């Protein structure tokens, strides 16, 4: 969360420095929101993984975990290339 807020503030300062404040406000907000959403999804998957480990009868969690973890791993692989 601190990183997302720091990115937003940094982009806004760069926009003010280069005199493109409207673009920097949009870019900063988009960056902060995307980092926030990514962190929330990672935490939800982590909570579901822990719940599935504690309760083996919760088969519905395994489907959700697989969907999210496959999508997140594909995004990570694309970023590393």
C-alpha positions as CSV (number, residue, x, y, z in Angstrom):
1,X,0.0,0.0,0.0
2,X,2.8,2.3,0.8
3,X,4.4,1.6,-2.6
4,X,1.1,2.4,-4.4
5,X,0.8,5.7,-2.6
6,X,4.4,6.5,-3.2
7,X,4.1,5.8,-6.9
8,X,1.0,8.1,-7.1
9,X,2.8,10.9,-5.3
10,X,5.9,10.5,-7.3
11,X,4.1,10.5,-10.6
12,X,2.2,13.7,-9.6
13,X,5.4,15.4,-8.7
14,X,6.9,14.4,-12.1
15,X,3.8,15.8,-13.8
16,X,4.1,19.1,-12.0
17,X,7.8,19.3,-12.9
18,X,7.2,18.6,-16.6
19,X,4.0,20.7,-16.7
20,X,1.6,17.8,-17.6
21,X,-0.4,17.7,-14.4
22,X,-3.6,16.3,-15.8
23,X,-1.9,13.3,-17.3
24,X,0.1,12.7,-14.1
25,X,-3.0,12.7,-11.9
26,X,-4.6,10.1,-14.1
27,X,-1.4,8.0,-14.3
28,X,-0.9,8.2,-10.6
29,X,-4.4,7.2,-9.8
30,X,-4.4,4.3,-12.3
31,X,-1.1,3.0,-10.9
32,X,-2.3,3.2,-7.3
33,X,-5.6,1.5,-8.1
34,X,-4.0,-1.3,-10.1
35,X,-1.4,-2.0,-7.4
36,X,-4.2,-2.0,-4.7
37,X,-6.4,-4.4,-6.7
38,X,-3.5,-6.7,-7.3
39,X,-2.6,-6.8,-3.6
40,X,-6.3,-7.4,-2.6
41,X,-6.5,-10.3,-5.0
42,X,-3.3,-11.8,-3.6
43,X,-4.6,-11.5,-0.1
44,X,-7.9,-13.1,-0.9
45,X,-6.2,-16.0,-2.6
46,X,-3.9,-16.4,0.4
47,X,-6.9,-16.4,2.8
48,X,-8.7,-19.0,0.7
49,X,-5.6,-21.2,0.6
50,X,-5.3,-21.1,4.4
51,X,-9.0,-21.9,4.7
52,X,-8.7,-24.8,2.3
53,X,-5.8,-26.1,4.3
54,X,-7.7,-26.0,7.5
55,X,-11.0,-27.3,6.1
56,X,-10.4,-30.1,3.5
57,X,-14.2,-30.4,2.9
58,X,-14.3,-26.9,1.4
59,X,-13.9,-27.9,-2.2
60,X,-15.4,-24.7,-3.6
61,X,-12.3,-22.8,-2.5
62,X,-10.0,-25.0,-4.6
63,X,-11.8,-24.0,-7.8
64,X,-11.5,-20.3,-6.9
65,X,-7.9,-20.7,-5.9
66,X,-7.0,-22.4,-9.1
67,X,-8.7,-19.7,-11.2
68,X,-7.0,-16.8,-9.5
69,X,-3.6,-18.5,-9.2
70,X,-3.5,-19.5,-12.9
71,X,-4.3,-15.9,-13.9
72,X,-1.8,-14.4,-11.5
73,X,1.0,-16.8,-12.6
74,X,0.3,-16.0,-16.3
75,X,0.6,-12.2,-15.5
76,X,3.8,-12.9,-13.6
77,X,5.3,-14.9,-16.5
78,X,4.4,-12.2,-19.0
79,X,6.1,-9.5,-16.8
80,X,9.3,-11.6,-16.5
81,X,9.7,-11.9,-20.3
